[in-house]
Amino acid sequence: MDRISSLPNHVIEAILKCLSLRDAVRTSILSRAWRDELCRVSQLVFDRETFPLLKGQGQKEYDKELVRVVDQVLLLHQGPIIRFKLSVDLTSDPNIDRWIRYLSRHGVVELILEIWNGWHYTLPSCFFMCREITYLKLYRCKFYPPPSFNGFKKLTVLDLKDVATSDEELGRLLSLCPLLRKLVLENVDCTTLRISNQKLVELSVVGQQILLYLESTPLLAIASITFSSCDEVEDGMVEDGMVPNIVNLLGNLPSIERLELFQCTLEALSIGDVPVSLPILCPLRHLSMNINFGNMRELLAAFCIFRSSFVLEKLDIEVAYLNTEGGMSADDFCQAQEEFSCNFTRLRTVEVEGFTGSSSELKFIAIILANAPLLEIVQIKFEDDGPGEAKILRQLVRLRRSSVKAEIIVPE
């Protein structure tokens, strides 16, 4: 008796999901029951884990077999396709075009398309007919929506990495996704991006410095911005507003709870006028950022954010490369902060990584200790272990504290 084939259909489907797609296809020779169940598998994944390159198999042979298997699976498939993932070195555009055309006609819900080799793959016009899609992840693709495109009305997650498009087309795409809740942009080919989305909750931007405007994102709670470089700008560009601006990016975030500003982001946001505080208060609870303590403007931008974050509880600082060009001293820093009050009324935890013990860093810790009545832990991680560490620790311990519970911890 074939005990396995006599199992209930839902058990057979569960077994097939645990197999690589290559092995699942091979089970179709066992019996008609297995073939029928394979045709109804709703999650189709074609990558190097589920469809590995066999020992002694060349890339051309692998590509040929992959195309054959995908064609076979889609030809025999019945029912909805909940998830389709293609993550391969395949560069045959006609084959991928054909598969996307099939998906657009069968209501794909989650689509992951990652092309790891060759030129960027240009998405065909039929891609923009995937009306049921809720999750979309693209890597090394080009997209230019046709004029008739009216949006992905059900899309909630959009993840774009190394994608080629234009400022206008990307902005248009985002404006036509009314239910979008999570947006990830990494090394996307754009220079200016305006985001107005009433449902957006989470945002991540990584890559070269761009002009980023968060114009209307009332529900945005988590944001991570990483500019890998900060371009030099001319005075005329600042006057015309052609540079990133701290108010444009952070000035209208009524729901923000966690914010990350890494690498050169704070430097980019300190170009132009840096206000004492943002136009509205932020309900920010957790803030992580890189700061160059030798750059006065970066410190002013950081304190602008601090003054606008009235419920801040956790602060993580990574000391950036200490560059004192442009004139900066501990006295200047101290005088600048004494002009404006900065109270960390809810702050409980501070972590500083890459601490060098410079006068500006010590003054920064002093300001926090003196203005954080609920502070419990200040954890200092030195950049390098050296003979001067003990002397710096003695200076830190002697600083005045407004919280009797505040402890300075140096992990081993």
C-alpha positions in Angstrom: 0.0 0.0 0.0 1.2 3.5 -0.8 0.7 5.0 2.7 2.2 8.4 1.7 -0.1 9.0 -1.2 -3.1 8.1 0.8 -2.5 11.0 3.2 -5.0 13.8 3.2 -4.4 16.6 0.6 -3.5 19.2 3.2 -0.8 16.9 4.6 0.7 16.3 1.2 0.7 20.1 0.6 2.5 20.6 3.9 5.2 18.0 2.8 5.6 19.7 -0.6 6.2 23.1 1.1 9.1 21.6 3.1 10.8 20.4 -0.1 12.9 22.5 -2.5 10.8 23.2 -5.7 13.1 21.0 -7.7 12.4 18.0 -5.4 8.7 18.9 -5.3 8.5 18.7 -9.1 10.3 15.3 -9.0 7.6 13.9 -6.6 5.0 14.4 -9.4 6.2 11.0 -10.8 5.0 9.2 -7.6 1.3 9.3 -8.3 -1.5 11.4 -9.8 -2.4 12.6 -6.2 1.0 14.2 -5.8 0.8 15.8 -9.3 -2.5 17.3 -8.5 -1.4 18.6 -5.2 1.8 20.1 -6.7 -0.4 22.0 -9.2 -2.1 23.7 -6.3 0.9 24.8 -4.3 0.4 28.5 -3.7 4.0 29.6 -2.8 6.5 29.2 -5.6 10.1 30.0 -4.8 12.9 29.7 -7.3 16.3 30.6 -5.8 19.7 29.0 -5.1 18.4 27.5 -1.9 15.3 25.8 -3.3 16.7 25.2 -6.7 20.5 24.8 -6.1 23.2 24.5 -8.7 24.2 20.8 -8.8 27.8 19.6 -8.6 29.4 19.7 -12.1 26.5 21.7 -13.5 27.4 24.7 -15.6 25.5 28.0 -15.5 24.0 27.6 -19.0 22.8 24.1 -18.1 21.4 25.4 -14.9 19.5 28.2 -16.6 18.1 25.9 -19.2 16.7 23.5 -16.5 15.4 26.4 -14.4 13.4 27.8 -17.4 12.1 24.3 -18.1 11.0 23.7 -14.5 9.4 27.2 -14.1 7.5 26.7 -17.4 6.3 23.3 -16.3 5.1 24.4 -12.9 3.2 27.4 -14.3 1.7 25.4 -17.1 0.3 22.8 -14.7 -0.6 25.3 -11.9 -4.1 25.6 -10.7 -5.6 28.1 -8.2 -4.2 31.3 -6.8 -0.5 32.1 -6.4 0.1 33.7 -3.1 3.8 34.1 -3.3 6.2 34.0 -6.2 10.0 34.5 -5.7 12.6 34.5 -8.5 16.1 35.1 -7.2 18.6 33.9 -9.8 21.4 34.9 -12.2 19.1 34.3 -15.1 19.3 37.2 -17.7 16.9 35.9 -20.3 14.3 38.8 -20.4 11.8 37.0 -22.7 11.4 34.1 -20.2 10.9 36.4 -17.2 8.5 38.5 -19.2 6.5 35.4 -20.0 6.3 34.4 -16.3 5.3 37.9 -15.2 2.6 38.0 -17.8 1.2 34.7 -16.3 1.4 36.1 -12.7 -0.4 39.3 -13.7 -3.3 37.1 -14.9 -3.5 34.9 -11.9 -3.6 37.4 -9.0 -0.2 37.1 -7.5 -0.2 38.6 -4.0 3.5 38.6 -3.0 6.2 39.1 -5.7 10.0 39.0 -5.1 12.1 39.5 -8.2 15.9 39.6 -7.7 18.2 39.6 -10.7 21.8 39.0 -9.6 23.7 39.2 -12.9 23.9 41.2 -16.1 22.0 44.4 -17.0 19.1 45.7 -15.0 15.9 43.9 -16.0 13.3 46.1 -17.5 9.8 45.3 -16.1 7.3 44.7 -18.9 4.0 46.7 -19.0 2.1 43.6 -17.9 3.8 43.9 -14.5 1.8 46.9 -13.8 -1.4 44.8 -14.2 -0.7 42.9 -10.9 -3.8 44.4 -9.2 -3.9 42.0 -6.2 -0.3 42.5 -5.2 0.3 43.4 -1.5 4.1 42.8 -1.1 6.6 43.8 -3.8 10.4 43.4 -3.6 12.7 44.3 -6.6 16.4 44.0 -7.0 18.4 45.2 -10.1 15.3 46.1 -12.1 14.1 49.1 -14.1 10.5 50.3 -14.1 8.7 52.9 -16.0 4.9 52.7 -15.5 2.8 53.1 -18.7 0.5 56.2 -18.8 -2.5 53.9 -18.2 -1.1 52.7 -14.8 -3.5 53.6 -12.0 -1.5 52.2 -9.1 -1.2 49.1 -6.9 -4.3 49.7 -4.7 -3.6 46.9 -2.3 0.2 47.2 -1.9 1.3 47.5 1.7 5.1 46.7 1.5 7.4 48.1 -1.2 11.1 47.1 -1.1 13.3 48.5 -3.9 17.1 47.9 -4.0 19.4 49.0 -6.8 16.5 50.0 -8.9 16.7 52.3 -11.9 13.9 54.7 -12.5 13.3 58.5 -12.5 12.3 60.9 -9.8 8.9 61.5 -11.5 8.1 57.8 -12.0 9.1 56.8 -8.5 7.0 59.7 -7.0 4.1 58.7 -9.2 4.3 55.0 -8.1 4.3 56.0 -4.4 1.4 58.4 -4.9 -0.7 55.5 -6.5 -0.2 53.1 -3.5 -2.7 54.4 -1.0 -2.4 51.5 1.5 1.4 51.5 1.6 2.7 50.9 5.2 6.3 50.0 4.7 8.8 51.5 2.2 12.4 50.5 1.7 14.6 52.3 -0.8 18.3 51.2 -1.1 20.5 52.7 -3.8 17.6 53.7 -5.9 18.4 55.9 -8.9 16.7 59.2 -7.9 17.8 62.6 -6.7 14.6 64.2 -5.3 11.8 62.4 -3.6 8.6 63.8 -2.1 6.6 61.4 0.1 3.0 62.0 0.9 1.3 58.9 2.2 -1.5 58.8 4.8 -0.8 55.1 5.8 3.0 54.9 5.8 4.3 53.5 9.1 7.9 52.5 8.4 10.5 54.0 6.1 14.1 53.1 5.3 16.3 55.0 2.9 19.9 54.0 2.1 22.2 55.4 -0.5 23.6 58.6 -1.9 22.4 61.9 -0.5 19.0 62.9 -2.0 16.5 65.7 -1.5 14.0 63.9 0.7 10.8 65.6 1.7 8.4 64.0 4.1 5.5 66.2 3.3 2.5 64.3 4.7 3.1 61.1 6.6 0.9 61.4 9.7 1.3 57.7 10.8 5.1 57.3 10.2 6.4 55.7 13.4 9.8 54.2 12.3 12.3 55.9 10.0 15.9 55.1 9.2 17.9 57.4 6.9 21.4 56.6 5.8 23.2 58.9 3.4 26.5 57.4 2.4 27.9 60.8 1.4 27.3 64.5 1.7 27.8 66.4 -1.4 29.3 69.9 -1.3 26.8 72.6 -2.2 27.0 76.2 -3.4 25.4 79.1 -1.6 22.9 79.6 -4.3 21.7 76.0 -4.0 21.1 76.6 -0.2 19.1 79.7 -0.9 17.0 77.9 -3.5 16.3 75.1 -1.1 18.2 72.6 -3.3 19.7 70.7 -0.4 18.4 68.3 2.3 16.9 70.3 5.1 16.2 69.1 8.7 12.8 70.8 8.6 11.9 69.2 5.3 12.8 65.8 6.5 11.8 65.8 10.2 9.6 68.9 10.6 6.3 67.2 10.3 6.3 63.8 11.9 3.5 63.8 14.5 3.7 60.0 15.1 7.5 59.2 14.9 8.7 56.9 17.7 12.0 55.6 16.4 14.5 57.5 14.3 17.9 56.4 12.9 20.2 58.9 11.2 23.4 57.1 10.1 26.7 57.9 8.3 26.5 61.3 6.7 22.8 62.0 7.2 23.2 64.5 10.1 25.9 66.4 8.2 23.5 66.6 5.2 20.7 67.9 7.4 22.9 70.5 9.0 23.4 72.4 5.6 21.6 75.7 5.5 19.6 77.1 8.4 19.4 74.9 11.5 16.5 76.0 13.7 16.6 75.9 17.5 13.8 73.3 17.4 11.5 71.7 14.8 8.1 73.2 14.0 6.2 70.5 15.9 7.2 68.3 18.9 7.9 64.7 18.1 6.8 61.7 20.2 10.2 60.2 19.6 11.2 57.5 22.1 14.3 55.9 20.6 16.9 57.9 18.7 20.1 56.5 17.0 22.6 58.7 15.1 26.2 59.3 14.0 27.6 62.6 15.2 30.9 64.2 14.3 31.7 66.0 17.6 34.1 68.3 15.7 31.4 69.7 13.6 29.5 72.6 15.2 26.6 72.4 12.7 26.1 68.7 13.2 25.9 69.3 17.0 23.4 72.1 16.5 21.3 69.8 14.3 21.4 67.0 16.9 20.3 69.4 19.7 17.5 70.7 17.5 16.2 67.1 17.4 16.7 66.7 21.1 14.7 69.8 22.0 11.9 68.6 19.8 11.7 65.1 21.3 9.9 65.7 24.6 9.4 61.9 25.5 12.8 60.6 24.4 13.8 57.5 26.5 16.7 55.9 24.7 19.6 57.6 22.9 22.3 55.7 20.9 25.2 57.7 19.6 28.1 56.5 17.4 31.0 58.9 17.3 31.8 59.7 13.7 35.3 60.6 12.4 36.4 63.6 14.4 36.9 66.3 11.9 37.4 69.8 13.4 37.5 71.7 10.1 35.4 74.8 10.1 36.2 75.8 13.6 34.9 74.0 16.6 35.8 74.0 20.3 34.3 72.8 23.5 33.8 76.4 24.6 31.9 77.2 21.4 29.8 74.1 22.0 29.1 74.9 25.6 28.2 78.5 24.8 25.8 77.5 22.0 23.9 75.1 24.3 23.7 77.5 27.2 21.7 79.9 25.0 18.9 77.4 24.7 17.5 75.0 27.4 17.6 71.3 26.5 15.9 69.1 29.0 15.9 65.3 28.7 13.0 64.8 31.0 12.2 61.2 30.1 15.6 60.0 29.1 16.7 56.7 30.8 19.4 55.1 28.7 22.3 56.5 26.7 24.8 54.4 24.7 27.9 56.1 23.1 30.1 53.9 20.8 33.5 55.0 19.6 34.1 57.4 22.4 37.5 59.2 22.1 37.3 61.4 25.2 37.5 64.7 23.3 36.5 67.9 25.1 33.3 68.1 22.9 32.3 64.6 23.8 32.9 65.2 27.5 30.8 68.4 27.4 28.0 66.5 25.5 27.9 63.8 28.3 27.9 66.6 30.9 24.9 68.3 29.4 23.0 65.0 29.3 23.8 64.2 32.9 22.9 67.6 34.1 19.5 67.7 32.3 18.2 64.1 32.6 16.4 63.6 35.9 15.3 60.0 35.2 18.6 58.8 33.7 19.7 55.3 34.8 22.5 54.2 32.5 25.2 55.9 30.4 27.2 53.2 28.6 30.5 54.3 27.1 32.3 52.2 24.6 35.8 53.6 23.9 37.2 53.6 20.4 40.5 52.1 21.5 41.8 50.8 24.8 44.6 53.1 25.8 46.4 54.6 28.8 44.3 57.7 28.8 41.0 55.8 29.4 41.3 55.8 33.2 41.9 59.6 33.2 38.8 60.1 31.0 36.7 57.9 33.3 37.7 59.9 36.3 36.5 63.0 34.5 33.2 61.4 33.6 32.6 60.2 37.2 33.1 63.7 38.6 30.4 65.2 36.3 27.3 66.6 38.0 24.2 64.5 37.7 20.5 65.5 38.1 19.5 61.8 38.5 20.7 59.9 41.7 20.2 56.6 39.8 22.5 57.5 36.9 25.4 55.1 36.4 28.3 55.3 34.0 29.2 51.9 32.6 32.2 50.9 30.5 31.9 47.3 29.2 35.0 45.3 29.1 
